[in-house]
Amino acid sequence: MEVVDTAQIYSFAPIAAQTGFPVSPSEDAVFVTASQLQDIITRAIQPLQDEVETLKATVTRQDEKITALESTQETQADNQLIQLRLIHELREAIKKEPQPIQKDRGDILRALLAANGGKMLLKDARQKMHLIKPRFSELLTTMKDDIEIRPYHLKKNQKILVLK
Protein backbone atom coordinates (compact mmCIF):
# COMPACT_ATOMS: atom_id res chain seq x y z
CA MET A 1 0.00 0.00 0.00
CA GLU A 2 1.19 3.41 -0.83
CA VAL A 3 1.50 6.10 1.69
CA VAL A 4 -0.50 9.10 0.60
CA ASP A 5 0.66 12.47 1.63
CA THR A 6 -2.10 14.27 3.56
CA ALA A 7 -1.05 17.62 2.11
CA GLN A 8 -2.02 16.39 -1.33
CA ILE A 9 -5.41 15.29 -0.05
CA TYR A 10 -6.12 18.65 1.53
CA SER A 11 -5.24 20.45 -1.67
CA PHE A 12 -8.29 18.88 -3.35
CA ALA A 13 -10.62 19.65 -0.45
CA PRO A 14 -12.76 22.79 -0.51
CA ILE A 15 -11.13 25.93 0.85
CA ALA A 16 -13.56 26.15 3.75
CA ALA A 17 -12.44 22.69 4.90
CA GLN A 18 -8.81 23.72 4.64
CA THR A 19 -9.35 26.79 6.79
CA GLY A 20 -11.30 24.92 9.41
CA PHE A 21 -14.66 26.54 8.64
CA PRO A 22 -17.67 24.27 8.43
CA VAL A 23 -18.69 23.33 4.92
CA SER A 24 -22.33 23.86 4.04
CA PRO A 25 -23.99 20.85 2.53
CA SER A 26 -24.57 21.16 -1.16
CA GLU A 27 -28.10 21.96 -2.15
CA ASP A 28 -30.02 19.27 -3.80
CA ALA A 29 -31.36 19.94 -7.24
CA VAL A 30 -34.93 21.25 -7.08
CA PHE A 31 -37.38 20.64 -9.86
CA VAL A 32 -40.28 23.09 -10.18
CA THR A 33 -43.19 22.97 -12.54
CA ALA A 34 -44.03 25.96 -14.71
CA SER A 35 -47.14 26.81 -12.66
CA GLN A 36 -45.13 26.69 -9.44
CA LEU A 37 -42.49 28.93 -10.97
CA GLN A 38 -45.20 31.33 -12.14
CA ASP A 39 -46.66 31.38 -8.62
CA ILE A 40 -43.24 32.08 -7.07
CA ILE A 41 -42.63 34.94 -9.52
CA THR A 42 -46.09 36.37 -8.90
CA ARG A 43 -45.58 36.34 -5.14
CA ALA A 44 -42.15 37.93 -5.56
CA ILE A 45 -43.31 40.81 -7.74
CA GLN A 46 -46.65 41.44 -5.97
CA PRO A 47 -45.14 43.85 -3.38
CA LEU A 48 -43.49 45.76 -6.22
CA GLN A 49 -46.78 45.99 -8.11
CA ASP A 50 -48.51 47.21 -4.94
CA GLU A 51 -45.79 49.85 -4.50
CA VAL A 52 -46.19 50.95 -8.13
CA GLU A 53 -49.97 51.29 -7.65
CA THR A 54 -49.43 53.31 -4.48
CA LEU A 55 -46.99 55.59 -6.28
CA LYS A 56 -49.41 56.03 -9.19
CA ALA A 57 -52.16 57.02 -6.74
CA THR A 58 -49.77 59.48 -5.06
CA VAL A 59 -48.85 61.03 -8.41
CA THR A 60 -52.54 61.37 -9.29
CA ARG A 61 -53.28 63.11 -5.97
CA GLN A 62 -50.32 65.44 -6.44
CA ASP A 63 -51.46 66.27 -9.97
CA GLU A 64 -54.88 67.19 -8.56
CA LYS A 65 -53.26 69.34 -5.88
CA ILE A 66 -51.09 71.09 -8.48
CA THR A 67 -54.15 71.78 -10.60
CA ALA A 68 -55.99 73.21 -7.58
CA LEU A 69 -53.00 75.35 -6.62
CA GLU A 70 -52.66 76.67 -10.17
CA SER A 71 -56.33 77.60 -10.12
CA THR A 72 -55.89 79.35 -6.77
CA GLN A 73 -52.83 81.17 -8.07
CA GLU A 74 -54.77 82.40 -11.11
CA THR A 75 -57.57 83.61 -8.86
CA GLN A 76 -55.08 85.43 -6.64
CA ALA A 77 -53.45 87.03 -9.66
CA ASP A 78 -56.86 88.24 -10.85
CA ASN A 79 -57.63 89.61 -7.37
CA GLN A 80 -54.30 91.42 -7.25
CA LEU A 81 -55.00 92.99 -10.61
CA ILE A 82 -58.40 94.17 -9.40
CA GLN A 83 -56.82 95.58 -6.23
CA LEU A 84 -54.19 97.43 -8.24
CA ARG A 85 -56.88 98.93 -10.46
CA LEU A 86 -58.87 100.06 -7.41
CA ILE A 87 -55.78 101.61 -5.85
CA HIS A 88 -55.03 103.40 -9.10
CA GLU A 89 -58.61 104.71 -9.27
CA LEU A 90 -58.40 105.94 -5.68
CA ARG A 91 -55.11 107.72 -6.38
CA GLU A 92 -56.62 109.34 -9.46
CA ALA A 93 -59.63 110.42 -7.43
CA ILE A 94 -57.35 112.09 -4.90
CA LYS A 95 -55.47 113.95 -7.66
CA LYS A 96 -58.68 115.36 -9.12
CA GLU A 97 -59.67 118.93 -8.56
CA PRO A 98 -61.73 119.67 -5.49
CA GLN A 99 -65.47 119.50 -5.88
CA PRO A 100 -67.48 122.75 -5.82
CA ILE A 101 -68.63 122.15 -2.26
CA GLN A 102 -65.00 121.58 -1.23
CA LYS A 103 -64.03 124.85 -2.89
CA ASP A 104 -66.73 126.65 -0.90
CA ARG A 105 -65.56 125.00 2.31
CA GLY A 106 -61.97 125.91 1.44
CA ASP A 107 -62.96 129.56 1.03
CA ILE A 108 -64.78 129.43 4.36
CA LEU A 109 -61.73 127.88 6.07
CA ARG A 110 -59.40 130.52 4.58
CA ALA A 111 -61.72 133.29 5.79
CA LEU A 112 -61.94 131.67 9.23
CA LEU A 113 -58.16 131.48 9.50
CA ALA A 114 -57.77 135.06 8.25
CA ALA A 115 -60.26 136.25 10.87
CA ASN A 116 -58.14 134.56 13.57
CA GLY A 117 -54.84 136.13 12.51
CA GLY A 118 -53.85 133.34 10.04
CA LYS A 119 -53.56 130.66 12.75
CA MET A 120 -56.07 128.41 14.47
CA LEU A 121 -56.21 125.07 16.23
CA LEU A 122 -57.26 122.31 13.87
CA LYS A 123 -59.84 121.02 16.34
CA ASP A 124 -61.46 124.46 16.74
CA ALA A 125 -61.60 125.04 12.98
CA ARG A 126 -63.27 121.67 12.43
CA GLN A 127 -65.85 122.36 15.15
CA LYS A 128 -66.67 125.84 13.83
CA MET A 129 -67.18 124.44 10.35
CA HIS A 130 -69.37 121.60 11.72
CA LEU A 131 -67.50 118.91 9.80
CA ILE A 132 -66.75 115.36 10.81
CA LYS A 133 -63.09 114.34 11.01
CA PRO A 134 -62.92 112.43 7.69
CA ARG A 135 -64.55 115.30 5.75
CA PHE A 136 -62.27 117.85 7.37
CA SER A 137 -59.22 115.71 6.53
CA GLU A 138 -60.35 115.52 2.90
CA LEU A 139 -60.73 119.30 2.87
CA LEU A 140 -57.24 119.77 4.27
CA THR A 141 -55.72 117.45 1.65
CA THR A 142 -57.29 119.47 -1.13
CA MET A 143 -55.96 122.69 0.43
CA LYS A 144 -52.39 121.57 1.09
CA ASP A 145 -51.11 124.36 -1.17
CA ASP A 146 -52.86 127.09 0.88
CA ILE A 147 -52.76 125.79 4.45
CA GLU A 148 -49.94 124.30 6.49
CA ILE A 149 -50.49 121.93 9.42
CA ARG A 150 -47.99 122.23 12.27
CA PRO A 151 -47.75 120.77 15.77
CA TYR A 152 -48.93 123.18 18.46
CA HIS A 153 -45.93 124.35 20.49
CA LEU A 154 -47.79 124.23 23.82
CA LYS A 155 -49.37 120.81 23.30
CA LYS A 156 -47.56 118.47 20.91
CA ASN A 157 -50.60 116.22 20.49
CA GLN A 158 -52.61 119.10 18.99
CA LYS A 159 -52.21 120.58 15.52
CA ILE A 160 -52.44 124.18 14.37
CA LEU A 161 -53.52 125.42 10.93
CA VAL A 162 -51.49 128.25 9.39
CA LEU A 163 -52.23 130.16 6.19
CA LYS A 164 -49.28 130.15 3.78
Backbone torsions as a table, in degrees:
resi	resn	phi	psi	omega
1	MET	NA	140.4	-178.4
2	GLU	-87.5	148.3	176.3
3	VAL	-90.2	125.1	-177.4
4	VAL	-100.8	130.1	179.5
5	ASP	-72.1	129.5	-178.7
6	THR	-69.2	-25.1	178.3
7	ALA	-65.0	-35.4	178.1
8	GLN	-69.4	-35.3	-179.9
9	ILE	-67.0	-43.2	-178.5
10	TYR	-67.4	-24.4	-179.5
11	SER	-69.5	-22.3	177.7
12	PHE	-91.6	-12.7	-178.1
13	ALA	-75.8	157.2	176.9
14	PRO	-60.3	156.6	-176.1
15	ILE	-64.4	-37.0	-179.4
16	ALA	-61.1	-36.7	179.7
17	ALA	-70.6	-34.0	-179.6
18	GLN	-69.2	-33.2	-177.5
19	THR	-86.9	-8.7	179.0
20	GLY	95.0	1.3	178.1
21	PHE	-82.3	149.0	-179.8
22	PRO	-68.5	144.2	-178.5
23	VAL	-95.8	129.0	179.1
24	SER	-76.8	143.2	179.9
25	PRO	-67.2	144.8	-179.2
26	SER	-69.7	143.5	-179.1
27	GLU	-75.6	142.2	177.8
28	ASP	-77.9	152.0	178.2
29	ALA	-66.1	134.2	-178.8
30	VAL	-113.0	131.5	177.0
31	PHE	-108.9	127.9	-176.4
32	VAL	-125.3	140.0	177.1
33	THR	-77.9	166.9	-178.7
34	ALA	-63.5	-39.7	-179.6
35	SER	-68.1	-36.8	177.4
36	GLN	-66.7	-40.9	178.2
37	LEU	-63.7	-41.7	177.4
38	GLN	-61.6	-41.3	179.0
39	ASP	-64.3	-42.4	178.8
40	ILE	-62.9	-43.7	179.8
41	ILE	-64.7	-42.2	-179.7
42	THR	-61.5	-46.3	178.7
43	ARG	-65.2	-30.4	-179.2
44	ALA	-74.9	-36.8	-177.0
45	ILE	-93.1	-8.1	-179.0
46	GLN	-58.9	-45.5	177.5
47	PRO	-61.0	-35.4	178.1
48	LEU	-67.6	-39.3	177.8
49	GLN	-65.7	-40.2	177.2
50	ASP	-61.6	-42.6	179.2
51	GLU	-63.7	-40.7	178.0
52	VAL	-63.0	-42.7	178.9
53	GLU	-63.8	-41.0	178.1
54	THR	-62.9	-42.9	179.4
55	LEU	-65.8	-38.4	177.2
56	LYS	-63.0	-41.9	178.3
57	ALA	-63.7	-39.5	178.7
58	THR	-64.4	-43.3	178.9
59	VAL	-62.3	-41.1	179.0
60	THR	-62.3	-45.1	179.0
61	ARG	-62.8	-41.2	179.9
62	GLN	-67.1	-35.9	175.5
63	ASP	-62.1	-41.0	178.5
64	GLU	-65.1	-41.0	178.5
65	LYS	-64.1	-41.8	179.3
66	ILE	-62.1	-42.4	178.6
67	THR	-62.0	-43.4	179.2
68	ALA	-64.7	-41.3	179.5
69	LEU	-66.6	-38.1	177.1
70	GLU	-63.9	-40.0	177.7
71	SER	-63.7	-43.7	178.4
72	THR	-63.3	-39.8	179.7
73	GLN	-64.6	-40.3	177.9
74	GLU	-64.2	-41.2	178.2
75	THR	-62.9	-43.2	179.1
76	GLN	-64.8	-38.3	178.1
77	ALA	-64.0	-41.4	177.2
78	ASP	-63.0	-42.5	179.6
79	ASN	-64.0	-39.7	178.1
80	GLN	-64.5	-38.4	177.5
81	LEU	-63.5	-43.1	178.1
82	ILE	-62.4	-43.3	179.6
83	GLN	-62.7	-41.7	178.7
84	LEU	-63.3	-39.4	177.6
85	ARG	-63.7	-42.8	179.2
86	LEU	-63.9	-41.1	178.4
87	ILE	-63.4	-42.1	178.2
88	HIS	-61.8	-43.6	179.2
89	GLU	-62.8	-40.5	178.8
90	LEU	-65.2	-41.0	178.1
91	ARG	-64.3	-39.4	177.7
92	GLU	-66.0	-37.5	179.6
93	ALA	-65.5	-34.8	178.6
94	ILE	-69.3	-36.4	-177.9
95	LYS	-73.6	-16.7	-177.2
96	LYS	-65.2	160.8	177.8
97	GLU	-64.7	150.5	178.6
98	PRO	-63.7	147.8	178.7
99	GLN	-70.8	161.7	-178.4
100	PRO	-55.9	-40.2	-179.6
101	ILE	-66.8	-33.4	177.1
102	GLN	-68.9	-35.7	177.2
103	LYS	-63.2	-43.2	178.7
104	ASP	-62.7	-43.1	179.5
105	ARG	-66.4	-35.9	176.7
106	GLY	-63.0	-42.2	177.7
107	ASP	-62.7	-41.0	179.5
108	ILE	-63.9	-42.8	-179.7
109	LEU	-65.5	-41.2	177.2
110	ARG	-61.0	-43.9	179.4
111	ALA	-65.0	-39.3	178.8
112	LEU	-63.4	-43.8	178.4
113	LEU	-66.9	-40.1	179.0
114	ALA	-63.7	-38.1	179.3
115	ALA	-67.5	-23.7	179.7
116	ASN	-102.9	26.0	175.7
117	GLY	79.4	17.8	177.1
118	GLY	87.2	-1.8	179.3
119	LYS	-136.0	145.9	178.2
120	MET	-164.7	147.6	175.4
121	LEU	-64.4	138.9	-179.5
122	LEU	-58.5	-43.1	-178.5
123	LYS	-62.3	-42.6	-179.2
124	ASP	-67.7	-39.9	178.9
125	ALA	-63.4	-42.4	179.4
126	ARG	-63.0	-41.7	-179.0
127	GLN	-67.6	-39.4	-180.0
128	LYS	-68.2	-29.5	179.3
129	MET	-87.2	-5.7	179.4
130	HIS	56.4	48.1	178.3
131	LEU	-114.2	147.5	173.9
132	ILE	-77.7	161.9	-174.2
133	LYS	-56.6	-46.1	-179.6
134	PRO	-62.2	-40.2	179.8
135	ARG	-66.4	-38.6	179.9
136	PHE	-68.5	-36.8	176.8
137	SER	-64.2	-41.2	176.6
138	GLU	-61.6	-41.6	179.2
139	LEU	-62.3	-43.2	-179.6
140	LEU	-66.1	-35.1	178.5
141	THR	-68.2	-33.1	178.2
142	THR	-75.3	-19.8	-177.4
143	MET	-106.9	21.2	-175.5
144	LYS	-63.1	-17.9	177.5
145	ASP	-80.5	-24.0	-174.7
146	ASP	-102.5	-28.4	-172.8
147	ILE	-126.2	139.5	178.6
148	GLU	-111.6	139.4	178.1
149	ILE	-107.6	123.6	-178.9
150	ARG	-127.1	157.2	172.7
151	PRO	-72.8	143.8	179.6
152	TYR	-75.3	130.1	-173.3
153	HIS	-68.4	-24.1	178.9
154	LEU	-85.8	-33.0	177.8
155	LYS	-133.9	111.2	-174.4
156	LYS	-68.4	-20.8	-179.4
157	ASN	-82.5	-7.2	178.1
158	GLN	-103.9	155.8	179.8
159	LYS	-116.1	152.9	178.2
160	ILE	-123.8	140.6	177.1
161	LEU	-96.5	134.1	-178.8
162	VAL	-131.3	131.8	174.8
163	LEU	-70.6	140.6	177.9
164	LYS	-85.7	NA	NA
